[in-house]
């Protein structure tokens, strides 16, 4: 996910704000630590891939989820839909 963060041109605090994550949750999610919630990992990954595309770049496609973690990660996140970063227009 770090590579897509760099491609997007965003910084961690912008991503945390976009996703409504506490900074610690974002760090844990980026580290893909054992305590990272697979839903947060998927949401962060999808958000960063879309942000890279929105910035005109090709995101790095990858996953760090184990087979066991994939099922819970497919659960719908929220009725509001996935958040997107709003880039200023030039």
URDANOR-V204853 format. One record per residue. N is the residue number from 0. RES is the residue in one small letter. PSI is psi as a letter, one per 40 degrees, with the letter a starting at -180 (none if undefined). Layout:
N	RES	PSI
N	RES	PSI
This chain:
0	x	d
1	x	d
2	x	d
3	x	d
4	x	d
5	x	d
6	x	d
7	x	d
8	x	e
9	x	i
10	x	i
11	x	d
12	x	d
13	x	d
14	x	d
15	x	d
16	x	d
17	x	d
18	x	e
19	x	f
20	x	i
21	x	i
22	x	d
23	x	d
24	x	d
25	x	d
26	x	d
27	x	d
28	x	d
29	x	d
30	x	e
31	x	f
32	x	i
33	x	d
34	x	e
35	x	h
36	x	h
37	x	d
38	x	d
39	x	d
40	x	d
41	x	d
42	x	d
43	x	d
44	x	d
45	x	d
46	x	d
47	x	d
48	x	d
49	x	d
50	x	d
51	x	d
52	x	d
53	x	d
54	x	e
55	x	e
56	x	i
57	x	h
58	x	i
59	x	h
60	x	h
61	x	i
62	x	i
63	x	e
64	x	h
65	x	i
66	x	d
67	x	d
68	x	e
69	x	d
70	x	d
71	x	d
72	x	e
73	x	e
74	x	h
75	x	h
76	x	d
77	x	i
78	x	e
79	x	e
80	x	i
81	x	h
82	x	i
83	x	i
84	x	h
85	x	h
86	x	i
87	x	i
88	x	i
89	x	none
